[in-house]
Amino acid sequence: MTFSGGSRLRYEVIDGQVRTGANARDDLISLRTTLQAKYEAGQLRLVGELYDSRIWEAKAGTPVGANEVNALEVVQAYAALDLPGVFGAGSKATAQAGRFTLNLGSRRLVAADDYRNTTNGYTGVRVDAQWPGGLRATGLYVLPQVRLPDDTASVLDNEVALDRESDDLKLWGGTIGGKLPGGAATLEGSWFHLEEKDRPDLPTRDRSLDTFGARLIRDPAPVAWDYEVELIAQTGRIRASLAPSAPVLDVSAGFAHLEVGYTFDNAWRARLAAEFDYASGDGRGDRYGRFDTLFGMRRADLGPAGLYNAIGRTNLIAPGIRLEIAPSKRWDAFAAYRGLWLADRQDTFSTTAVRDSSGQSGSFAGTQLEGRVRYWLVPDTLRFELNGVWLDKGRFLKTAPNAPATQDSHYLAASITASF
């Protein structure tokens, strides 16, 4: 039996909020504490993990909800069994059942969010397999957990409510991939089906989405070029609104991530990369075109969540450059600069809720400069992290009919994490 866990305390502040319906200036204190217990007996593992996510200093107009608060929740409670040779000589496999978190592939579609104060949990079954030639695959059938409470009053009071899973929201599919000849690059394919329907207490858009992905990646290495190409197509059906009588639309959406980088041979272990992200938006017509990132993370590519939470993987064109450094095992940092455009000027820009359905506000949203510094105050035990964003608003975010009447957006978050 082993135990592990940690606690992260974060203070964040924003000035010039870009999202609609929120305070122009705001700050927030959040605390996330986890405790995991693991029991191992031969090929069997039993794992349980408790999450306690809370906030303080939220006010009327502070954009908080179930992404920030999930008090005393058992996010993981599962059994895993190793099954060597079950898929042929030399193969390895693991079957897992219960409640668990997931990080699959690039984590752009299925992930356990780490920057956010709460994480994504799933209930169901998962099977992982690997063969001697390097081919590996993962299959799953899960019910994504709906975090509770989700009403503002309960969130502000940090109330305890058990998360819910049901067959009203289902996800199944998986990934398959392996090293290409030569071993320098990895090719991966994925498919996920999301099925959603109304619940008595929650109307939905009845999403039925098939999401197909292909990814080619070469990991960074000293004095070498690296790259990543991920292409995702999304089809299916979605209701035009939450109204039960709303028409059902066919979905045709897509996403692309392109990246090429080089790691230098110097004491800073610097890596310089060019990046490009495209996620389709929904314009006029009888098809729905807004890309749905399902349960993917945003921090690694696009910017922080929390009070900022403005740039997500939908209705977005975002070319940029990134510089990463890791001078020692104790500290690392990165800075990234991106231009931001709407893929469809008549749709809501990314995750801001800012929209001009006429398209007359143009498609340029602005430029984003972000950075992060992390430092181990006590190696492997206590780490400090500082995140910052400056969003220089472009024409769209200044002139769209419902754009907040604020200046450029500035966001800063400082946190300290203790681990054991």
KELO-73732 format. One record per residue (C-alpha): x, y, z. Coordinates in steps of 0.5 Angstrom, whole numbers, plus 2048, in hexadecimal, padded with zeros to 3 digits. Layout:
{xx:X, yy:Y, zz:Z}
...
//
This chain:
{xx:800, yy:800, zz:800}
{xx:803, yy:807, zz:7FE}
{xx:800, yy:80E, zz:7FF}
{xx:801, yy:814, zz:7FB}
{xx:7FE, yy:81B, zz:7FA}
{xx:7FF, yy:822, zz:7FA}
{xx:7FC, yy:829, zz:7FB}
{xx:7FC, yy:82F, zz:7F7}
{xx:7FB, yy:836, zz:7F9}
{xx:7FA, yy:83B, zz:7F3}
{xx:7F8, yy:843, zz:7F3}
{xx:7F6, yy:846, zz:7EC}
{xx:7F4, yy:84D, zz:7EA}
{xx:7F2, yy:84F, zz:7E4}
{xx:7F1, yy:857, zz:7E1}
{xx:7ED, yy:858, zz:7DB}
{xx:7E9, yy:851, zz:7DA}
{xx:7E7, yy:84F, zz:7D3}
{xx:7E2, yy:84A, zz:7D5}
{xx:7DB, yy:84D, zz:7D5}
{xx:7D6, yy:84D, zz:7DB}
{xx:7DC, yy:84E, zz:7E0}
{xx:7E0, yy:853, zz:7E4}
{xx:7E4, yy:857, zz:7E0}
{xx:7E9, yy:857, zz:7E6}
{xx:7E9, yy:851, zz:7EB}
{xx:7EE, yy:84C, zz:7EF}
{xx:7ED, yy:845, zz:7F2}
{xx:7F0, yy:841, zz:7F7}
{xx:7F0, yy:839, zz:7F6}
{xx:7F2, yy:833, zz:7F9}
{xx:7F2, yy:82C, zz:7F6}
{xx:7F4, yy:826, zz:7FB}
{xx:7F5, yy:81F, zz:7F9}
{xx:7F6, yy:818, zz:7FC}
{xx:7F8, yy:812, zz:7F9}
{xx:7F8, yy:80B, zz:7FC}
{xx:7FB, yy:805, zz:7F8}
{xx:7FB, yy:7FE, zz:7FA}
{xx:7FF, yy:7F9, zz:7F5}
{xx:7FE, yy:7F1, zz:7F6}
{xx:802, yy:7EE, zz:7F0}
{xx:7FE, yy:7EF, zz:7E9}
{xx:7F8, yy:7F3, zz:7ED}
{xx:7F8, yy:7FA, zz:7EF}
{xx:7F3, yy:7FE, zz:7F3}
{xx:7F3, yy:806, zz:7F3}
{xx:7EF, yy:80B, zz:7F6}
{xx:7F0, yy:812, zz:7F6}
{xx:7EC, yy:818, zz:7F9}
{xx:7EC, yy:81F, zz:7F6}
{xx:7EA, yy:825, zz:7FA}
{xx:7EA, yy:82C, zz:7F6}
{xx:7E7, yy:832, zz:7F9}
{xx:7E8, yy:83A, zz:7F8}
{xx:7E7, yy:840, zz:7FC}
{xx:7E6, yy:848, zz:7FB}
{xx:7E1, yy:846, zz:7F5}
{xx:7DC, yy:84C, zz:7F4}
{xx:7D6, yy:84D, zz:7F0}
{xx:7D9, yy:84D, zz:7E9}
{xx:7DF, yy:849, zz:7EA}
{xx:7DE, yy:843, zz:7E5}
{xx:7DF, yy:83D, zz:7E9}
{xx:7DB, yy:836, zz:7E9}
{xx:7DC, yy:82F, zz:7E9}
{xx:7E3, yy:830, zz:7E6}
{xx:7E5, yy:833, zz:7EC}
{xx:7E2, yy:830, zz:7F2}
{xx:7E1, yy:828, zz:7F3}
{xx:7E2, yy:827, zz:7FA}
{xx:7E3, yy:820, zz:7FD}
{xx:7E2, yy:81C, zz:7F7}
{xx:7E5, yy:815, zz:7F6}
{xx:7E7, yy:816, zz:7EF}
{xx:7EB, yy:810, zz:7EE}
{xx:7E8, yy:809, zz:7F1}
{xx:7EA, yy:803, zz:7EC}
{xx:7ED, yy:7FC, zz:7EC}
{xx:7F3, yy:7FB, zz:7E6}
{xx:7F5, yy:7F4, zz:7E4}
{xx:7FB, yy:7F2, zz:7E0}
{xx:7FA, yy:7ED, zz:7DB}
{xx:801, yy:7EB, zz:7D8}
{xx:800, yy:7E7, zz:7D1}
{xx:7F9, yy:7E7, zz:7D1}
{xx:7F9, yy:7EB, zz:7CA}
{xx:7FF, yy:7E6, zz:7C7}
{xx:806, yy:7E4, zz:7C9}
{xx:80A, yy:7E9, zz:7CC}
{xx:804, yy:7EE, zz:7CD}
{xx:802, yy:7F2, zz:7D3}
{xx:7FB, yy:7F5, zz:7D5}
{xx:7F8, yy:7F8, zz:7DB}
{xx:7F0, yy:7F8, zz:7DC}
{xx:7EE, yy:7FE, zz:7E0}
{xx:7E7, yy:7FF, zz:7E3}
{xx:7E3, yy:804, zz:7E8}
{xx:7E4, yy:80B, zz:7E8}
{xx:7EB, yy:80E, zz:7E6}
{xx:7EE, yy:814, zz:7E2}
{xx:7F1, yy:814, zz:7DB}
{xx:7F6, yy:817, zz:7D7}
{xx:7F6, yy:814, zz:7D0}
{xx:7FB, yy:816, zz:7CA}
{xx:7FC, yy:81D, zz:7C9}
{xx:7F7, yy:81E, zz:7CF}
{xx:7F3, yy:823, zz:7CA}
{xx:7ED, yy:81F, zz:7CA}
{xx:7ED, yy:81B, zz:7D0}
{xx:7F1, yy:81D, zz:7D6}
{xx:7F1, yy:81E, zz:7DE}
{xx:7F2, yy:826, zz:7DE}
{xx:7F8, yy:828, zz:7E3}
{xx:7F8, yy:830, zz:7E3}
{xx:7F0, yy:830, zz:7E4}
{xx:7EF, yy:830, zz:7EB}
{xx:7EA, yy:829, zz:7EA}
{xx:7EC, yy:823, zz:7E6}
{xx:7E8, yy:81F, zz:7E1}
{xx:7E6, yy:818, zz:7E3}
{xx:7E3, yy:812, zz:7E0}
{xx:7DF, yy:80C, zz:7E2}
{xx:7DF, yy:806, zz:7DE}
{xx:7E4, yy:801, zz:7DB}
{xx:7EB, yy:802, zz:7D7}
{xx:7F0, yy:7FD, zz:7D4}
{xx:7F7, yy:7FE, zz:7D2}
{xx:7FB, yy:7F9, zz:7CE}
{xx:802, yy:7F9, zz:7CB}
{xx:806, yy:7F4, zz:7C6}
{xx:80D, yy:7F3, zz:7C6}
{xx:80E, yy:7F7, zz:7BF}
{xx:80C, yy:7FD, zz:7C3}
{xx:805, yy:7FE, zz:7C1}
{xx:800, yy:800, zz:7C6}
{xx:7F9, yy:801, zz:7C7}
{xx:7F4, yy:804, zz:7CC}
{xx:7EC, yy:802, zz:7CC}
{xx:7E7, yy:805, zz:7D1}
{xx:7E0, yy:806, zz:7D2}
{xx:7DE, yy:80B, zz:7D8}
{xx:7D9, yy:810, zz:7DB}
{xx:7DC, yy:816, zz:7DC}
{xx:7DB, yy:819, zz:7E3}
{xx:7D7, yy:81F, zz:7E3}
{xx:7DA, yy:824, zz:7E9}
{xx:7D5, yy:826, zz:7EE}
{xx:7D3, yy:82B, zz:7F1}
{xx:7D2, yy:82F, zz:7EB}
{xx:7CD, yy:835, zz:7ED}
{xx:7D1, yy:83B, zz:7EF}
{xx:7CF, yy:83B, zz:7F6}
{xx:7D1, yy:835, zz:7F8}
{xx:7D8, yy:836, zz:7F4}
{xx:7D9, yy:83C, zz:7F8}
{xx:7D8, yy:838, zz:7FF}
{xx:7DC, yy:833, zz:7FD}
{xx:7D7, yy:82E, zz:7FE}
{xx:7D8, yy:826, zz:7FE}
{xx:7D4, yy:822, zz:7F8}
{xx:7D5, yy:81C, zz:7F5}
{xx:7D7, yy:81C, zz:7EE}
{xx:7D2, yy:818, zz:7E9}
{xx:7D3, yy:813, zz:7E4}
{xx:7CE, yy:810, zz:7DF}
{xx:7CC, yy:80E, zz:7D8}
{xx:7CA, yy:815, zz:7D7}
{xx:7D1, yy:816, zz:7D5}
{xx:7D5, yy:811, zz:7D2}
{xx:7DC, yy:811, zz:7CF}
{xx:7DF, yy:80B, zz:7CB}
{xx:7E5, yy:80A, zz:7C6}
{xx:7ED, yy:809, zz:7C7}
{xx:7F4, yy:80A, zz:7C4}
{xx:7F9, yy:806, zz:7C0}
{xx:800, yy:808, zz:7BE}
{xx:807, yy:806, zz:7BE}
{xx:80E, yy:808, zz:7BC}
{xx:80F, yy:809, zz:7B5}
{xx:815, yy:805, zz:7B2}
{xx:81C, yy:808, zz:7B4}
{xx:818, yy:80A, zz:7BB}
{xx:819, yy:811, zz:7BA}
{xx:811, yy:813, zz:7B9}
{xx:80B, yy:810, zz:7BC}
{xx:804, yy:80F, zz:7B8}
{xx:7FE, yy:80F, zz:7BC}
{xx:7F7, yy:80F, zz:7BA}
{xx:7F0, yy:810, zz:7BE}
{xx:7E9, yy:80F, zz:7BE}
{xx:7E4, yy:812, zz:7C3}
{xx:7DC, yy:812, zz:7C3}
{xx:7D9, yy:816, zz:7C8}
{xx:7D1, yy:815, zz:7CA}
{xx:7CD, yy:81A, zz:7CE}
{xx:7C6, yy:81B, zz:7CF}
{xx:7C1, yy:81F, zz:7D3}
{xx:7C1, yy:81E, zz:7DB}
{xx:7BA, yy:81F, zz:7DF}
{xx:7BE, yy:825, zz:7E2}
{xx:7C3, yy:827, zz:7DD}
{xx:7C1, yy:828, zz:7D5}
{xx:7C7, yy:827, zz:7D0}
{xx:7C8, yy:828, zz:7C9}
{xx:7C8, yy:820, zz:7C8}
{xx:7CF, yy:820, zz:7C5}
{xx:7D0, yy:819, zz:7C1}
{xx:7D7, yy:81B, zz:7BF}
{xx:7DD, yy:816, zz:7BB}
{xx:7E4, yy:819, zz:7BC}
{xx:7E9, yy:816, zz:7B8}
{xx:7F0, yy:818, zz:7B9}
{xx:7F7, yy:817, zz:7B6}
{xx:7FE, yy:819, zz:7B9}
{xx:805, yy:819, zz:7B7}
{xx:80A, yy:81B, zz:7BC}
{xx:812, yy:81B, zz:7BD}
{xx:814, yy:81D, zz:7C4}
{xx:819, yy:822, zz:7C6}
{xx:820, yy:820, zz:7C7}
{xx:826, yy:824, zz:7C8}
{xx:829, yy:827, zz:7C1}
{xx:823, yy:824, zz:7BD}
{xx:81D, yy:826, zz:7B9}
{xx:816, yy:824, zz:7BC}
{xx:80F, yy:824, zz:7BA}
{xx:808, yy:823, zz:7BB}
{xx:802, yy:823, zz:7B6}
{xx:7FB, yy:821, zz:7B8}
{xx:7F5, yy:821, zz:7B4}
{xx:7EE, yy:820, zz:7B7}
{xx:7E8, yy:81F, zz:7B3}
{xx:7E1, yy:81F, zz:7B7}
{xx:7DA, yy:81D, zz:7B4}
{xx:7D3, yy:81B, zz:7B7}
{xx:7CD, yy:81F, zz:7B9}
{xx:7CB, yy:825, zz:7BE}
{xx:7C5, yy:828, zz:7C0}
{xx:7C5, yy:830, zz:7BE}
{xx:7C3, yy:832, zz:7C5}
{xx:7C1, yy:82F, zz:7CC}
{xx:7BA, yy:830, zz:7CA}
{xx:7B7, yy:829, zz:7C9}
{xx:7B4, yy:82B, zz:7C3}
{xx:7BA, yy:82E, zz:7C0}
{xx:7BC, yy:82B, zz:7B9}
{xx:7C2, yy:826, zz:7B9}
{xx:7C8, yy:828, zz:7B4}
{xx:7CD, yy:824, zz:7B1}
{xx:7D4, yy:825, zz:7B4}
{xx:7DA, yy:826, zz:7AF}
{xx:7E0, yy:829, zz:7B3}
{xx:7E8, yy:828, zz:7B4}
{xx:7EE, yy:82A, zz:7B7}
{xx:7F5, yy:82A, zz:7B6}
{xx:7FC, yy:82B, zz:7BA}
{xx:802, yy:82C, zz:7B6}
{xx:809, yy:82D, zz:7BA}
{xx:810, yy:82D, zz:7B8}
{xx:816, yy:82E, zz:7BD}
{xx:81D, yy:82E, zz:7BE}
{xx:821, yy:82C, zz:7C5}
{xx:828, yy:830, zz:7C6}
{xx:82E, yy:82D, zz:7C9}
{xx:82F, yy:832, zz:7CE}
{xx:82F, yy:833, zz:7D6}
{xx:828, yy:835, zz:7D6}
{xx:825, yy:82F, zz:7D1}
{xx:821, yy:834, zz:7CD}
{xx:81C, yy:832, zz:7C8}
{xx:819, yy:837, zz:7C3}
{xx:813, yy:835, zz:7C0}
{xx:80E, yy:837, zz:7BB}
{xx:806, yy:835, zz:7BC}
{xx:800, yy:836, zz:7B8}
{xx:7F9, yy:834, zz:7BB}
{xx:7F2, yy:834, zz:7B7}
{xx:7EB, yy:832, zz:7BA}
{xx:7E5, yy:833, zz:7B5}
{xx:7DF, yy:838, zz:7B7}
{xx:7D8, yy:838, zz:7B5}
{xx:7D6, yy:83C, zz:7B0}
{xx:7CF, yy:83D, zz:7AC}
{xx:7CC, yy:837, zz:7A9}
{xx:7C9, yy:830, zz:7AA}
{xx:7CF, yy:82D, zz:7AD}
{xx:7D2, yy:82E, zz:7B4}
{xx:7DA, yy:830, zz:7B4}
{xx:7DC, yy:831, zz:7BB}
{xx:7E1, yy:82D, zz:7BD}
{xx:7E0, yy:829, zz:7C4}
{xx:7E7, yy:827, zz:7C7}
{xx:7E3, yy:822, zz:7CC}
{xx:7E7, yy:822, zz:7D2}
{xx:7ED, yy:824, zz:7D0}
{xx:7F2, yy:829, zz:7D4}
{xx:7F4, yy:830, zz:7D1}
{xx:7FA, yy:832, zz:7D6}
{xx:7FF, yy:82E, zz:7D2}
{xx:7FE, yy:832, zz:7CB}
{xx:7F9, yy:838, zz:7CC}
{xx:7F9, yy:83B, zz:7D3}
{xx:7F7, yy:83B, zz:7DA}
{xx:7F0, yy:839, zz:7DC}
{xx:7EE, yy:83C, zz:7E3}
{xx:7EC, yy:843, zz:7E3}
{xx:7EF, yy:844, zz:7DC}
{xx:7EC, yy:83E, zz:7D8}
{xx:7EB, yy:842, zz:7D2}
{xx:7EF, yy:83E, zz:7CC}
{xx:7EC, yy:837, zz:7CB}
{xx:7EC, yy:832, zz:7C5}
{xx:7E6, yy:835, zz:7C1}
{xx:7E5, yy:83A, zz:7BC}
{xx:7ED, yy:83C, zz:7BC}
{xx:7F2, yy:83D, zz:7B8}
{xx:7F9, yy:83E, zz:7BC}
{xx:800, yy:83E, zz:7B9}
{xx:805, yy:83F, zz:7BE}
{xx:80C, yy:83E, zz:7C0}
{xx:80F, yy:83B, zz:7C7}
{xx:815, yy:83B, zz:7CB}
{xx:816, yy:836, zz:7D0}
{xx:81C, yy:836, zz:7D5}
{xx:81E, yy:831, zz:7DA}
{xx:825, yy:833, zz:7DD}
{xx:825, yy:82E, zz:7E3}
{xx:821, yy:829, zz:7E6}
{xx:81E, yy:82E, zz:7EB}
{xx:81B, yy:833, zz:7E6}
{xx:818, yy:834, zz:7DF}
{xx:814, yy:839, zz:7DB}
{xx:811, yy:83B, zz:7D5}
{xx:80E, yy:841, zz:7D1}
{xx:80A, yy:840, zz:7CB}
{xx:807, yy:846, zz:7C6}
{xx:801, yy:844, zz:7C2}
{xx:7FC, yy:848, zz:7BD}
{xx:7F5, yy:847, zz:7BE}
{xx:7F0, yy:847, zz:7B9}
{xx:7E9, yy:844, zz:7B8}
{xx:7E8, yy:83E, zz:7B3}
{xx:7E1, yy:840, zz:7B2}
{xx:7E0, yy:848, zz:7B3}
{xx:7D8, yy:847, zz:7B4}
{xx:7D9, yy:842, zz:7BA}
{xx:7DB, yy:843, zz:7C1}
{xx:7E2, yy:844, zz:7C2}
{xx:7E6, yy:83E, zz:7C6}
{xx:7E3, yy:83D, zz:7CD}
{xx:7E2, yy:845, zz:7CE}
{xx:7DA, yy:845, zz:7CC}
{xx:7DC, yy:84B, zz:7C8}
{xx:7D8, yy:84B, zz:7C1}
{xx:7D6, yy:84F, zz:7BC}
{xx:7D1, yy:84B, zz:7B7}
{xx:7D2, yy:850, zz:7B2}
{xx:7D9, yy:84F, zz:7B1}
{xx:7DA, yy:857, zz:7B0}
{xx:7DF, yy:857, zz:7B6}
{xx:7E4, yy:853, zz:7B2}
{xx:7E8, yy:84D, zz:7B4}
{xx:7EE, yy:850, zz:7B8}
{xx:7EE, yy:84E, zz:7BF}
{xx:7F5, yy:851, zz:7C1}
{xx:7FB, yy:84E, zz:7C4}
{xx:7FD, yy:84A, zz:7CA}
{xx:804, yy:84A, zz:7CE}
{xx:804, yy:845, zz:7D3}
{xx:809, yy:842, zz:7D8}
{xx:80B, yy:83D, zz:7DD}
{xx:810, yy:83C, zz:7E2}
{xx:811, yy:836, zz:7E7}
{xx:816, yy:835, zz:7ED}
{xx:817, yy:830, zz:7F2}
{xx:818, yy:833, zz:7F8}
{xx:819, yy:82C, zz:7FB}
{xx:81A, yy:827, zz:7F6}
{xx:815, yy:822, zz:7F5}
{xx:811, yy:825, zz:7FB}
{xx:80F, yy:82C, zz:7FA}
{xx:80F, yy:830, zz:7F3}
{xx:80D, yy:837, zz:7F2}
{xx:80A, yy:839, zz:7EB}
{xx:808, yy:840, zz:7E8}
{xx:804, yy:841, zz:7E2}
{xx:802, yy:847, zz:7DE}
{xx:7FE, yy:849, zz:7D8}
{xx:7FE, yy:850, zz:7D4}
{xx:7F8, yy:850, zz:7CF}
{xx:7F9, yy:856, zz:7CA}
{xx:7F2, yy:856, zz:7C7}
{xx:7F1, yy:857, zz:7C0}
{xx:7EB, yy:85A, zz:7BC}
{xx:7E6, yy:854, zz:7BD}
{xx:7E7, yy:855, zz:7C5}
{xx:7E6, yy:85C, zz:7C5}
{xx:7E0, yy:85D, zz:7C0}
{xx:7DC, yy:857, zz:7C1}
{xx:7D5, yy:859, zz:7C3}
{xx:7D5, yy:855, zz:7CA}
{xx:7DD, yy:856, zz:7CB}
{xx:7DF, yy:858, zz:7D2}
{xx:7E0, yy:85F, zz:7D2}
{xx:7E7, yy:85E, zz:7D5}
{xx:7EE, yy:85F, zz:7D3}
{xx:7F4, yy:85A, zz:7D2}
{xx:7F3, yy:854, zz:7D6}
{xx:7F8, yy:853, zz:7DB}
{xx:7F9, yy:84C, zz:7DF}
{xx:7FD, yy:84A, zz:7E5}
{xx:7FD, yy:844, zz:7E9}
{xx:802, yy:841, zz:7EF}
{xx:802, yy:83B, zz:7F2}
{xx:806, yy:836, zz:7F6}
{xx:805, yy:82E, zz:7F6}
{xx:807, yy:82A, zz:7FC}
{xx:807, yy:822, zz:7FA}
{xx:809, yy:81C, zz:7FE}
//
